[in-house]
């Protein structure tokens, strides 16, 4: 077999993906839920060899798929290196994704590429593949951005503190202080309208940080 599964991890609904892809999938759908309010599910992730062969045979023979009542969609032969479902690096997305008129689809498409997922099959806009070299955000930064969005969505105040180049940027909330890395700062900037921007000189920056991080009695 030319494309076999490595370590797998669950992504919900009884589906799995390659462990690395799964971590980014969970971060992606968490971001879409927090930012846009849409729940995204996977209808099919990793496939076993027999499943891929069944789909290939059905497509090649022009048969009707009994599960849909329509002809089988195109599928790669199970021994093809392009059959990425076998290695858990391809996922078919549900929740209306691929039908561009839906809000869920627009939300998913808006963020998927940053997390390493791209639609790669013409005529199947619900089919996405994941590659590490496509990833544009670290999981650590994704977690920070999600935390900001989630906190603000439930009414918590969040301040985006900006200092000089020597101080950098930070996020401040109720009992919360986090110094932002350059990558985190650039991503938080994408949702800056959700936080209160506060810019000051180094003295003001240090004073605010001291007030926030000061232990309480």
Backbone as a chain_set.jsonl record, in Angstrom:
{"seq": "XXXXXXXXXXXXXXXXXXXXXXXXXXXXXXXXXXXXXXXXXXXXXXXXXXXXXXXXXXXXXXXXXXXXXXXXXXXXXXXXXXXXXXXXXXXXXXXXXXXXXXXXXXXXXXXXXXXXXXXXXXXXXXXXXXXXXXXXXXXXXXXXXXXXXXXXXXXXXXXXXXXXXXXXXXXXXXXXXXXXXXXXXXXXXXXXXXXXXXXXXXXXXXXXXXXXXXXXX", "coords": {"N": [[0.844, -1.184, 0.0], [0.543, 2.202, -0.848], [0.01, 4.461, 0.598], [-0.359, 4.707, 3.695], [-1.878, 4.687, 6.985], [-0.504, 6.523, 9.673], [0.231, 7.302, 13.085], [-2.851, 7.858, 14.613], [-5.515, 10.116, 15.612], [-8.476, 10.975, 17.438], [-11.171, 12.976, 16.087], [-13.746, 13.529, 16.629], [-17.184, 12.446, 16.298], [-16.676, 9.807, 15.71], [-14.649, 9.783, 13.876], [-11.226, 9.877, 12.661], [-7.958, 11.398, 12.273], [-4.638, 11.743, 10.882], [-2.317, 12.186, 13.498], [-1.012, 14.714, 13.79], [-2.42, 16.298, 11.929], [-4.913, 16.085, 13.105], [-4.675, 17.559, 15.484], [-4.47, 20.165, 14.494], [-6.88, 20.294, 13.13], [-8.774, 20.197, 15.243], [-8.077, 22.565, 16.55], [-8.738, 24.374, 14.535], [-11.566, 24.012, 14.095], [-12.394, 24.7, 16.617], [-11.681, 27.382, 16.663], [-13.354, 28.412, 14.628], [-15.836, 27.936, 15.775], [-15.689, 29.538, 18.107], [-15.226, 32.093, 17.038], [-17.099, 32.545, 14.983], [-19.365, 31.151, 15.649], [-20.225, 28.755, 14.559], [-20.683, 25.263, 14.384], [-18.556, 22.838, 13.239], [-18.337, 19.771, 11.6], [-16.69, 16.66, 10.821], [-17.332, 14.535, 8.169], [-16.032, 12.38, 7.1], [-12.883, 11.092, 7.783], [-9.932, 9.567, 8.191], [-9.52, 6.685, 6.168], [-9.899, 3.142, 5.861], [-8.153, 0.645, 3.958], [-9.925, -1.072, 2.579], [-12.258, 0.436, 2.44], [-11.477, 2.616, 0.822], [-10.958, 1.217, -1.534], [-13.497, 0.22, -2.124], [-14.877, 2.615, -2.728], [-13.39, 3.482, -4.918], [-13.765, 1.329, -6.729], [-16.545, 1.517, -7.088], [-16.779, 4.056, -8.27], [-15.218, 3.72, -10.593], [-16.713, 1.79, -11.939], [-19.007, 3.164, -12.422], [-21.216, 2.991, -10.783], [-24.191, 3.362, -8.692], [-24.139, 4.922, -5.59], [-25.339, 3.406, -2.8], [-25.729, 4.72, -0.4], [-26.221, 7.357, -0.95], [-27.794, 7.504, -3.208], [-26.902, 8.497, -5.538], [-24.5, 8.594, -8.263], [-21.248, 7.222, -7.58], [-18.838, 9.393, -6.173], [-15.811, 10.777, -7.647], [-12.841, 8.933, -6.907], [-9.606, 8.153, -5.632], [-7.493, 5.418, -6.675], [-6.869, 2.777, -4.318], [-4.153, 2.201, -3.992], [-2.842, 4.416, -4.773], [-0.546, 7.112, -4.33], [-1.806, 9.453, -3.924], [-4.094, 9.07, -2.53], [-5.069, 10.388, 0.001], [-6.79, 10.112, 2.137], [-6.262, 7.66, 3.234], [-3.965, 7.929, 4.736], [-4.816, 9.617, 6.628], [-4.703, 12.33, 6.132], [-6.556, 13.734, 4.787], [-9.807, 15.115, 4.717], [-13.322, 14.974, 4.702], [-15.656, 17.458, 4.893], [-18.467, 18.28, 6.833], [-21.49, 19.97, 7.762], [-22.481, 21.772, 5.918], [-20.298, 22.85, 4.638], [-18.538, 23.774, 1.754], [-20.61, 24.45, 0.256], [-21.008, 27.396, -0.846], [-22.828, 29.373, -0.228], [-23.577, 29.201, 2.359], [-23.301, 30.338, 5.76], [-21.686, 28.918, 7.534], [-19.947, 27.608, 5.83], [-18.551, 29.757, 4.647], [-17.264, 30.75, 6.907], [-15.608, 28.598, 7.648], [-13.963, 28.323, 5.363], [-12.678, 30.765, 5.561], [-10.789, 30.478, 7.562], [-9.517, 28.0, 7.326], [-7.191, 27.608, 5.672], [-5.075, 28.791, 7.084], [-4.646, 26.998, 9.087], [-3.615, 24.848, 7.82], [-5.241, 23.406, 6.088], [-6.55, 22.74, 2.911], [-8.809, 23.003, 0.125], [-8.689, 20.577, -2.372], [-9.647, 19.115, -4.48], [-11.186, 19.372, -7.501], [-14.57, 20.078, -7.975], [-15.3, 18.907, -5.625], [-15.832, 20.582, -3.165], [-15.993, 20.198, -0.46], [-13.971, 18.599, 0.33], [-10.952, 18.476, 1.95], [-7.409, 18.744, 2.262], [-4.585, 18.185, 4.385], [-1.448, 19.63, 5.082], [1.726, 19.93, 6.592], [3.46, 21.939, 5.707], [1.736, 23.848, 4.802], [0.719, 25.107, 6.976], [0.048, 28.037, 8.836], [0.061, 29.041, 11.372], [0.928, 28.652, 14.783], [0.086, 26.082, 17.156], [0.085, 26.994, 19.748], [-0.254, 29.766, 19.455], [-2.745, 29.737, 18.222], [-4.306, 28.843, 20.337], [-4.16, 31.018, 22.095], [-5.433, 33.055, 20.616], [-7.996, 31.948, 20.34], [-8.735, 31.956, 23.024], [-8.928, 34.698, 23.569], [-11.059, 35.429, 21.857], [-13.121, 33.803, 22.843], [-13.362, 34.678, 25.513], [-14.201, 37.347, 25.209], [-16.567, 36.963, 23.845], [-18.289, 36.037, 25.777], [-18.69, 38.181, 27.312], [-16.551, 39.071, 28.876], [-14.068, 41.503, 29.685], [-11.308, 42.419, 27.705], [-8.084, 43.581, 27.336], [-5.897, 44.839, 24.934], [-2.757, 45.441, 25.225], [-0.294, 47.678, 24.237], [3.062, 48.363, 23.984], [6.33, 49.875, 23.787], [8.887, 48.891, 21.389], [10.645, 47.55, 22.983], [9.069, 46.603, 25.061], [6.906, 45.34, 23.861], [3.841, 43.577, 23.27], [0.806, 42.766, 25.031], [-1.805, 40.773, 26.506], [-4.498, 41.532, 28.585], [-6.695, 40.578, 31.086], [-9.423, 39.835, 33.336], [-7.77, 39.042, 36.126], [-5.78, 38.028, 34.542], [-2.855, 37.866, 32.593], [-0.909, 38.008, 29.748], [2.011, 37.919, 27.998], [2.605, 38.709, 24.693], [3.908, 36.836, 21.969], [5.635, 37.752, 18.898], [4.274, 36.44, 16.77], [1.839, 35.784, 17.977], [0.92, 38.354, 18.555], [0.483, 39.385, 15.983], [-1.629, 37.802, 15.16], [-3.598, 38.302, 17.074], [-4.093, 40.852, 16.35], [-5.802, 40.513, 14.214], [-8.235, 40.177, 15.361], [-8.631, 42.469, 16.701], [-10.684, 44.261, 16.954], [-12.302, 43.148, 18.785], [-11.225, 43.488, 21.225], [-10.131, 45.852, 23.714], [-8.008, 48.348, 22.719], [-4.977, 49.521, 24.037], [-2.509, 51.796, 24.253], [0.728, 52.728, 25.361], [3.532, 54.472, 26.951], [6.723, 53.099, 28.073], [6.789, 53.334, 30.868], [4.094, 53.558, 31.613], [3.211, 51.121, 30.609], [4.642, 49.297, 32.226], [3.567, 49.926, 34.704], [0.859, 49.245, 34.439], [1.114, 46.516, 33.963], [2.239, 45.71, 36.408], [0.135, 46.246, 38.138], [-1.793, 44.459, 37.278], [-0.602, 41.956, 37.611], [-0.017, 41.862, 40.281], [-0.002, 40.21, 43.384], [-2.961, 39.27, 45.178], [-4.431, 39.951, 48.382]], "CA": [[0.0, 0.0, 0.0], [1.42, 3.35, -1.035], [-0.358, 5.598, 1.449], [-0.96, 4.057, 4.857], [-2.077, 5.538, 8.147], [0.457, 6.536, 10.775], [-0.488, 7.487, 14.341], [-4.127, 8.527, 14.427], [-6.129, 10.739, 16.783], [-9.897, 11.227, 17.184], [-11.592, 14.353, 15.817], [-15.174, 13.623, 16.894], [-18.087, 11.749, 15.392], [-16.132, 8.508, 15.338], [-13.644, 9.951, 12.831], [-9.854, 10.143, 13.076], [-7.012, 11.913, 11.289], [-3.239, 11.736, 11.278], [-2.284, 12.88, 14.785], [-0.673, 16.125, 13.612], [-3.568, 16.933, 11.276], [-6.025, 16.117, 14.06], [-4.48, 18.676, 16.409], [-4.812, 21.399, 13.798], [-8.325, 20.26, 12.861], [-9.484, 20.571, 16.468], [-7.836, 23.993, 16.759], [-9.474, 25.094, 13.499], [-13.013, 24.016, 14.337], [-12.579, 25.468, 17.839], [-11.61, 28.797, 16.271], [-14.569, 28.747, 13.879], [-16.944, 27.966, 16.738], [-15.54, 30.698, 18.987], [-15.245, 33.366, 16.309], [-18.277, 32.709, 14.129], [-20.524, 30.481, 16.238], [-20.646, 27.605, 13.763], [-20.111, 23.959, 14.712], [-18.118, 22.145, 12.029], [-18.062, 18.353, 11.818], [-16.085, 15.9, 9.724], [-18.136, 13.372, 7.799], [-15.115, 11.252, 6.891], [-11.467, 11.399, 7.873], [-9.089, 8.448, 7.762], [-10.192, 5.509, 5.613], [-9.154, 1.892, 5.748], [-7.887, 0.266, 2.564], [-11.131, -1.659, 1.977], [-13.198, 1.532, 2.163], [-10.992, 3.338, -0.344], [-11.143, 0.334, -2.691], [-14.935, 0.195, -2.403], [-15.232, 3.863, -3.396], [-12.727, 3.469, -6.229], [-14.454, 0.363, -7.588], [-17.854, 2.06, -7.426], [-16.587, 5.16, -9.208], [-14.711, 3.188, -11.863], [-17.784, 1.049, -12.598], [-20.135, 4.044, -12.691], [-22.371, 2.521, -10.021], [-24.882, 4.277, -7.793], [-23.803, 4.723, -4.19], [-26.606, 3.196, -2.088], [-25.87, 5.622, 0.744], [-26.633, 8.685, -1.413], [-28.705, 7.419, -4.333], [-26.248, 9.119, -6.687], [-23.292, 7.888, -8.68], [-20.092, 7.405, -6.709], [-17.937, 10.502, -6.481], [-14.461, 10.334, -8.01], [-11.983, 8.487, -5.805], [-8.308, 7.64, -6.063], [-7.252, 3.993, -6.4], [-6.329, 2.635, -2.957], [-2.699, 2.127, -3.978], [-2.283, 5.678, -5.259], [0.023, 7.987, -3.282], [-2.682, 10.614, -3.777], [-5.259, 8.693, -1.726], [-4.645, 10.912, 1.296], [-7.66, 9.653, 3.219], [-5.674, 6.461, 3.842], [-2.964, 8.328, 5.72], [-5.423, 10.529, 7.586], [-4.363, 13.714, 5.822], [-7.666, 14.301, 4.026], [-11.051, 15.086, 5.49], [-14.534, 15.489, 4.073], [-16.24, 18.329, 5.906], [-19.916, 18.405, 6.817], [-22.003, 21.264, 8.247], [-22.718, 22.683, 4.799], [-19.051, 23.375, 4.068], [-18.424, 23.443, 0.343], [-21.725, 25.132, -0.381], [-20.493, 28.702, -0.47], [-23.878, 30.292, 0.195], [-23.851, 29.06, 3.787], [-22.412, 31.078, 6.653], [-20.703, 27.985, 8.087], [-18.938, 27.369, 4.802], [-17.702, 30.949, 4.526], [-16.442, 30.825, 8.116], [-14.581, 27.565, 7.594], [-13.017, 28.689, 4.315], [-11.931, 31.945, 5.98], [-9.737, 30.138, 8.517], [-8.928, 26.676, 7.097], [-5.851, 27.647, 5.101], [-4.099, 29.146, 8.111], [-4.42, 25.813, 9.917], [-3.009, 23.818, 6.99], [-6.239, 22.658, 5.313], [-6.911, 23.368, 1.65], [-9.605, 22.178, -0.795], [-7.734, 20.178, -3.41], [-10.279, 18.308, -5.523], [-12.183, 20.117, -8.267], [-15.888, 19.45, -7.928], [-15.582, 18.424, -4.268], [-15.385, 21.676, -2.291], [-16.025, 19.763, 0.937], [-12.789, 17.752, 0.539], [-9.761, 19.254, 2.295], [-6.21, 17.998, 2.626], [-3.728, 18.895, 5.34], [0.0, 19.455, 4.985], [2.409, 20.758, 7.574], [4.059, 23.121, 5.084], [0.684, 24.834, 4.559], [0.301, 25.693, 8.253], [0.502, 29.408, 9.019], [-0.137, 29.466, 12.753], [1.296, 27.603, 15.732], [-1.02, 25.685, 18.029], [0.121, 27.868, 20.92], [-0.887, 31.03, 19.077], [-4.165, 29.458, 17.995], [-4.962, 28.758, 21.644], [-4.277, 32.373, 22.637], [-6.46, 33.768, 19.853], [-9.291, 31.389, 20.727], [-9.033, 32.406, 24.383], [-9.372, 36.084, 23.468], [-12.383, 35.463, 21.239], [-14.085, 33.175, 23.752], [-13.564, 35.543, 26.677], [-14.972, 38.524, 24.831], [-17.906, 36.538, 23.42], [-19.133, 35.821, 26.958], [-18.82, 39.438, 28.025], [-15.38, 39.468, 29.65], [-13.278, 42.565, 29.091], [-9.947, 42.04, 27.364], [-7.316, 44.73, 26.88], [-4.728, 44.572, 24.1], [-1.802, 46.45, 25.675], [0.802, 47.862, 23.291], [4.139, 49.207, 24.481], [7.406, 50.126, 22.835], [9.487, 47.669, 20.859], [11.299, 46.852, 24.097], [8.054, 45.969, 25.893], [6.062, 44.471, 23.049], [2.398, 43.627, 23.457], [0.286, 41.81, 26.014], [-3.247, 40.701, 26.712], [-4.855, 41.658, 29.988], [-8.092, 40.334, 31.399], [-9.694, 39.712, 34.771], [-6.83, 38.086, 36.701], [-5.079, 37.371, 33.427], [-1.839, 38.64, 31.879], [-0.131, 37.156, 28.852], [2.9, 38.631, 27.094], [2.417, 38.129, 23.362], [5.005, 36.674, 21.024], [5.318, 38.469, 17.658], [3.25, 35.724, 16.014], [0.565, 35.955, 18.678], [0.5, 39.747, 18.396], [-0.052, 39.573, 14.636], [-2.918, 37.135, 15.072], [-4.548, 39.048, 17.903], [-4.451, 42.026, 15.563], [-6.917, 40.176, 13.332], [-9.49, 40.268, 16.115], [-8.43, 43.613, 17.588], [-11.946, 44.96, 17.188], [-12.99, 42.48, 19.88], [-10.555, 43.842, 22.474], [-9.854, 47.279, 23.893], [-6.599, 48.675, 22.47], [-4.401, 50.489, 24.973], [-1.105, 52.031, 23.896], [1.363, 53.629, 26.311], [4.989, 54.427, 27.01], [7.221, 51.981, 28.883], [6.421, 53.517, 32.269], [2.676, 53.198, 31.743], [3.126, 49.683, 30.356], [5.117, 48.584, 33.42], [2.626, 50.172, 35.79], [-0.337, 48.429, 34.207], [1.492, 45.111, 34.165], [2.415, 45.482, 37.835], [-1.185, 46.252, 38.77], [-2.519, 43.248, 36.901], [0.07, 40.745, 38.104], [0.224, 41.982, 41.716], [-0.774, 39.239, 44.17], [-4.035, 39.826, 46.007], [-4.41, 39.447, 49.765]], "C": [[0.884, 1.24, 0.0], [1.146, 4.476, -0.057], [-1.084, 5.061, 2.676], [-0.986, 4.988, 6.056], [-0.93, 5.403, 9.142], [-0.343, 6.672, 12.071], [-1.729, 8.337, 14.115], [-4.626, 9.128, 15.733], [-7.58, 11.065, 16.45], [-10.188, 12.709, 16.944], [-13.098, 14.524, 16.025], [-15.999, 12.863, 15.877], [-17.59, 10.4, 14.945], [-15.065, 8.572, 14.263], [-12.267, 10.194, 13.441], [-9.102, 10.815, 11.932], [-5.609, 11.585, 11.774], [-3.107, 12.623, 12.516], [-1.957, 14.36, 14.654], [-1.832, 16.884, 12.972], [-4.727, 17.073, 12.24], [-5.892, 17.291, 15.019], [-4.859, 20.005, 15.748], [-6.29, 21.453, 13.431], [-9.107, 20.73, 14.083], [-9.294, 22.049, 16.791], [-8.649, 24.826, 15.776], [-10.966, 25.152, 13.811], [-13.335, 24.741, 15.648], [-12.574, 26.963, 17.548], [-12.884, 29.229, 15.549], [-15.777, 28.845, 14.814], [-16.874, 29.218, 17.6], [-15.756, 32.007, 18.242], [-16.547, 33.603, 15.56], [-19.535, 32.031, 14.666], [-21.014, 29.27, 15.492], [-19.924, 26.329, 14.212], [-19.801, 23.217, 13.421], [-17.8, 20.695, 12.381], [-17.373, 17.763, 10.597], [-16.979, 14.702, 9.423], [-17.27, 12.153, 7.52], [-13.678, 11.737, 6.94], [-10.653, 10.246, 7.318], [-9.946, 7.285, 7.267], [-9.287, 4.292, 5.709], [-9.048, 1.538, 4.265], [-9.154, -0.233, 1.884], [-12.147, -0.58, 1.611], [-12.768, 2.312, 0.926], [-11.189, 2.513, -1.609], [-12.606, 0.268, -3.105], [-15.352, 1.448, -3.174], [-14.625, 3.945, -4.796], [-13.439, 2.535, -7.191], [-15.818, 0.887, -8.027], [-17.763, 3.174, -8.444], [-16.16, 4.636, -10.576], [-15.8, 2.478, -12.649], [-19.0, 1.917, -12.921], [-21.391, 3.653, -11.931], [-22.997, 3.647, -9.195], [-24.512, 3.911, -6.358], [-25.108, 4.564, -3.403], [-26.807, 4.141, -0.905], [-26.367, 7.003, 0.34], [-27.68, 8.646, -2.514], [-28.159, 8.073, -5.587], [-25.017, 8.309, -7.081], [-22.147, 8.19, -7.717], [-19.289, 8.622, -7.148], [-16.588, 9.962, -6.933], [-13.65, 9.963, -6.775], [-10.678, 7.971, -6.386], [-8.249, 6.135, -5.834], [-6.597, 3.839, -5.032], [-4.809, 2.535, -2.882], [-2.038, 3.405, -4.494], [-1.686, 6.479, -4.11], [-0.832, 9.224, -3.049], [-3.945, 10.305, -2.97], [-5.004, 9.086, -0.271], [-5.581, 10.56, 2.446], [-7.033, 8.454, 3.945], [-4.646, 6.817, 4.911], [-3.525, 9.294, 6.752], [-5.044, 11.975, 7.363], [-5.372, 14.352, 4.871], [-8.932, 14.137, 4.853], [-12.184, 15.64, 4.639], [-15.328, 16.203, 5.157], [-17.746, 18.399, 5.73], [-20.331, 19.824, 7.157], [-22.22, 22.269, 7.123], [-21.475, 23.252, 4.166], [-18.885, 22.864, 2.645], [-19.564, 24.037, -0.45], [-21.592, 26.601, 0.023], [-21.553, 29.697, -0.019], [-24.115, 30.226, 1.699], [-22.831, 29.829, 4.615], [-21.328, 30.176, 7.222], [-19.581, 27.731, 7.089], [-17.999, 28.559, 4.662], [-16.76, 31.064, 5.718], [-15.3, 29.82, 8.064], [-13.524, 27.912, 6.549], [-12.132, 29.865, 4.742], [-10.739, 31.595, 6.848], [-8.976, 28.858, 8.173], [-7.484, 26.727, 6.625], [-4.774, 27.931, 6.126], [-3.731, 27.94, 8.974], [-3.934, 24.612, 9.095], [-3.965, 23.004, 6.156], [-6.615, 23.429, 4.056], [-7.809, 22.437, 0.841], [-8.746, 21.85, -2.004], [-8.357, 19.407, -4.563], [-11.356, 19.129, -6.215], [-13.509, 19.362, -8.234], [-16.251, 18.882, -6.572], [-15.113, 19.487, -3.265], [-15.467, 21.351, -0.805], [-14.799, 18.939, 1.315], [-11.569, 18.638, 0.772], [-8.608, 18.313, 2.629], [-5.352, 18.865, 3.535], [-2.263, 18.579, 5.063], [0.669, 20.416, 5.954], [2.968, 22.033, 6.943], [3.018, 24.185, 4.74], [0.289, 25.586, 5.828], [0.891, 27.092, 8.42], [0.333, 29.93, 10.429], [0.286, 28.32, 13.669], [0.087, 27.263, 16.596], [-1.071, 26.561, 19.275], [-0.551, 29.21, 20.628], [-2.374, 30.842, 18.846], [-4.93, 29.411, 19.31], [-5.158, 30.136, 22.257], [-5.396, 33.136, 21.935], [-7.846, 33.253, 20.227], [-9.693, 31.875, 22.111], [-9.551, 33.837, 24.376], [-10.809, 36.138, 22.951], [-13.44, 34.917, 22.192], [-14.391, 34.08, 24.935], [-14.462, 36.72, 26.34], [-16.4, 38.142, 24.456], [-18.843, 36.308, 24.595], [-19.151, 37.054, 27.857], [-17.643, 39.837, 28.884], [-14.626, 40.578, 28.919], [-11.849, 42.077, 28.847], [-9.249, 43.266, 26.801], [-6.097, 44.25, 26.098], [-3.737, 45.705, 24.374], [-0.607, 46.501, 24.725], [1.831, 48.82, 23.869], [5.152, 49.504, 23.398], [7.932, 48.8, 22.309], [10.141, 46.852, 21.97], [10.296, 46.1, 24.962], [7.165, 45.014, 25.105], [4.586, 44.669, 23.339], [1.966, 42.558, 24.454], [-1.23, 41.835, 25.996], [-3.517, 40.736, 28.202], [-6.349, 41.409, 30.144], [-8.264, 40.275, 32.899], [-8.791, 38.619, 35.354], [-5.979, 37.38, 35.67], [-4.085, 38.343, 32.81], [-1.043, 37.675, 31.018], [0.68, 38.035, 27.915], [2.869, 37.944, 25.741], [3.736, 37.983, 22.609], [4.669, 37.475, 19.774], [4.233, 37.774, 16.83], [1.878, 35.899, 16.656], [0.022, 37.366, 18.484], [-0.117, 39.979, 17.019], [-1.417, 38.93, 14.491], [-3.979, 37.84, 15.907], [-4.988, 40.304, 17.163], [-5.618, 41.771, 14.63], [-8.258, 40.296, 14.033], [-9.428, 41.462, 17.071], [-9.721, 44.361, 17.877], [-12.725, 44.343, 18.338], [-12.363, 42.813, 21.234], [-10.324, 45.349, 22.518], [-8.361, 47.512, 23.682], [-6.13, 49.736, 23.454], [-2.912, 50.615, 24.659], [-0.488, 53.016, 24.887], [2.874, 53.556, 26.226], [5.424, 53.312, 27.964], [6.799, 52.099, 30.346], [4.965, 53.115, 32.504], [2.486, 51.691, 31.565], [3.508, 48.905, 31.625], [4.154, 48.755, 34.592], [1.387, 49.305, 35.642], [-0.03, 46.958, 34.444], [1.629, 44.798, 35.654], [1.071, 45.411, 38.551], [-1.929, 44.952, 38.491], [-1.915, 42.01, 37.539], [0.337, 40.777, 39.605], [-0.609, 40.969, 42.501], [-1.833, 39.93, 45.011], [-4.008, 39.199, 47.375], [-5.521, 38.419, 49.977]], "O": [[1.854, 1.322, 0.754], [1.981, 5.367, 0.098], [-2.312, 4.976, 2.677], [-0.221, 5.949, 6.135], [-0.452, 4.301, 9.412], [-1.479, 6.205, 12.144], [-1.663, 9.403, 13.503], [-4.221, 8.712, 16.818], [-7.89, 11.396, 15.305], [-9.539, 13.582, 17.52], [-13.664, 15.547, 15.641], [-15.575, 12.659, 14.74], [-18.025, 9.89, 13.912], [-14.614, 7.534, 13.779], [-12.147, 10.653, 14.577], [-9.544, 10.804, 10.783], [-5.412, 11.2, 12.927], [-3.714, 13.692, 12.58], [-2.563, 15.184, 15.339], [-2.185, 17.977, 13.414], [-5.449, 18.069, 12.204], [-6.883, 17.949, 15.335], [-5.489, 20.86, 16.37], [-6.89, 22.527, 13.42], [-10.002, 21.567, 13.967], [-10.224, 22.714, 17.248], [-9.191, 25.868, 16.144], [-11.562, 26.229, 13.791], [-14.408, 25.328, 15.787], [-13.364, 27.719, 18.115], [-13.428, 30.296, 15.833], [-16.626, 29.723, 14.662], [-17.887, 29.888, 17.803], [-16.396, 32.923, 18.758], [-17.042, 34.729, 15.506], [-20.64, 32.303, 14.196], [-22.117, 28.791, 15.757], [-18.707, 26.325, 14.394], [-20.692, 22.994, 12.602], [-17.08, 20.425, 13.343], [-17.463, 18.295, 9.491], [-17.338, 13.946, 10.326], [-17.72, 11.018, 7.683], [-13.299, 12.67, 6.232], [-10.68, 9.979, 6.117], [-10.964, 6.947, 7.87], [-8.063, 4.404, 5.646], [-9.775, 2.079, 3.432], [-9.433, 0.136, 0.744], [-12.819, -0.679, 0.585], [-13.597, 2.635, 0.075], [-11.552, 3.06, -2.651], [-12.92, 0.262, -4.296], [-16.091, 1.36, -4.154], [-15.264, 4.416, -5.736], [-13.692, 2.899, -8.339], [-16.208, 0.729, -9.183], [-18.566, 3.241, -9.375], [-16.687, 5.068, -11.601], [-15.824, 2.543, -13.878], [-19.918, 1.471, -13.609], [-22.504, 3.942, -12.372], [-22.42, 4.721, -9.025], [-24.565, 2.746, -5.965], [-25.905, 5.501, -3.347], [-27.937, 4.339, -0.456], [-26.878, 7.746, 1.178], [-28.38, 9.633, -2.739], [-28.866, 8.194, -6.588], [-24.555, 7.451, -6.33], [-22.084, 9.265, -7.12], [-19.085, 8.852, -8.34], [-16.25, 8.816, -6.638], [-13.763, 10.603, -5.729], [-10.646, 7.423, -7.488], [-8.879, 5.623, -4.909], [-5.83, 4.713, -4.628], [-4.231, 2.76, -1.818], [-0.817, 3.464, -4.634], [-2.263, 6.519, -3.023], [-0.612, 9.962, -2.088], [-4.772, 11.19, -2.754], [-4.756, 8.231, 0.579], [-5.204, 10.695, 3.611], [-7.257, 8.266, 5.141], [-4.481, 6.08, 5.883], [-2.807, 9.742, 7.646], [-5.06, 12.77, 8.302], [-5.092, 15.368, 4.234], [-9.103, 13.16, 5.582], [-12.025, 16.644, 3.944], [-15.634, 15.629, 6.202], [-18.243, 18.556, 4.615], [-19.603, 20.774, 6.872], [-22.152, 23.478, 7.345], [-21.572, 24.061, 3.243], [-19.069, 21.678, 2.369], [-19.502, 24.123, -1.676], [-22.018, 26.995, 1.109], [-21.219, 30.754, 0.517], [-24.78, 31.098, 2.258], [-21.666, 29.958, 4.238], [-20.184, 30.601, 7.379], [-18.41, 27.649, 7.462], [-16.784, 28.385, 4.569], [-15.595, 31.432, 5.562], [-14.161, 30.147, 8.397], [-12.327, 27.807, 6.817], [-10.973, 29.952, 4.335], [-9.763, 32.344, 6.873], [-7.878, 28.652, 8.69], [-6.641, 25.978, 7.12], [-3.678, 27.376, 6.05], [-2.632, 27.874, 9.524], [-3.851, 23.496, 9.609], [-3.561, 22.003, 5.564], [-6.955, 24.611, 4.116], [-7.611, 21.222, 0.855], [-8.141, 22.742, -2.597], [-7.667, 19.077, -5.527], [-12.332, 19.535, -5.584], [-13.55, 18.15, -8.442], [-17.376, 18.424, -6.372], [-14.099, 19.297, -2.593], [-15.049, 22.159, 0.024], [-14.606, 18.615, 2.487], [-11.195, 19.441, -0.083], [-8.802, 17.239, 3.198], [-5.383, 20.094, 3.472], [-1.886, 17.428, 4.84], [0.242, 21.559, 6.118], [2.953, 23.092, 7.571], [3.384, 25.316, 4.418], [-0.406, 26.599, 5.754], [2.078, 27.309, 8.176], [0.447, 31.133, 10.664], [0.031, 27.154, 13.368], [-0.827, 28.075, 16.743], [-2.151, 26.838, 19.797], [-1.315, 29.726, 21.444], [-3.177, 31.691, 19.232], [-6.065, 29.881, 19.393], [-6.192, 30.405, 22.869], [-6.213, 33.786, 22.587], [-8.771, 34.044, 20.411], [-10.864, 32.173, 22.348], [-10.501, 34.16, 25.09], [-11.665, 36.807, 23.531], [-14.519, 35.494, 22.333], [-15.551, 34.232, 25.318], [-15.376, 37.051, 27.096], [-17.337, 38.897, 24.715], [-20.061, 36.374, 24.435], [-19.572, 36.988, 29.011], [-17.716, 40.856, 29.57], [-14.556, 40.589, 27.69], [-11.262, 41.402, 29.693], [-9.765, 43.917, 25.892], [-5.363, 43.369, 26.545], [-3.865, 46.796, 23.819], [0.014, 45.476, 24.446], [1.507, 49.959, 24.204], [4.847, 49.392, 22.211], [7.488, 47.73, 22.723], [10.187, 45.624, 21.909], [10.633, 45.066, 25.538], [6.725, 43.993, 25.633], [4.135, 45.78, 23.617], [2.673, 41.576, 24.684], [-1.851, 42.792, 25.532], [-2.852, 40.057, 28.984], [-7.162, 41.972, 29.411], [-7.354, 40.626, 33.651], [-9.006, 37.43, 35.117], [-5.512, 36.264, 35.895], [-4.418, 39.496, 32.536], [-0.561, 36.65, 31.5], [0.12, 38.802, 27.132], [3.083, 36.735, 25.649], [4.571, 38.887, 22.611], [3.51, 37.852, 19.597], [3.371, 38.438, 16.254], [0.883, 36.133, 15.969], [-1.176, 37.558, 18.276], [-1.119, 40.682, 16.895], [-2.275, 39.45, 13.777], [-5.13, 37.957, 15.485], [-6.117, 40.766, 17.327], [-6.351, 42.698, 14.284], [-9.291, 40.492, 13.392], [-10.083, 41.471, 18.113], [-9.849, 45.016, 18.911], [-13.695, 44.929, 18.821], [-12.914, 42.457, 22.276], [-10.324, 46.024, 21.489], [-7.539, 46.933, 24.391], [-6.816, 50.734, 23.673], [-2.156, 49.652, 24.787], [-1.106, 54.027, 25.22], [3.434, 52.706, 25.534], [4.586, 52.66, 28.587], [6.488, 51.098, 30.991], [4.648, 52.421, 33.47], [1.701, 51.066, 32.278], [2.803, 47.986, 32.044], [3.953, 47.829, 35.378], [0.923, 48.701, 36.609], [-0.823, 46.241, 35.053], [1.187, 43.743, 36.111], [0.892, 44.606, 39.465], [-2.61, 44.414, 39.365], [-2.642, 41.11, 37.961], [0.869, 39.811, 40.151], [-1.819, 40.886, 42.291], [-1.625, 41.042, 45.497], [-3.61, 38.044, 47.525], [-5.664, 37.883, 51.076]]}, "num_chains": 1, "name": "protein.A"}
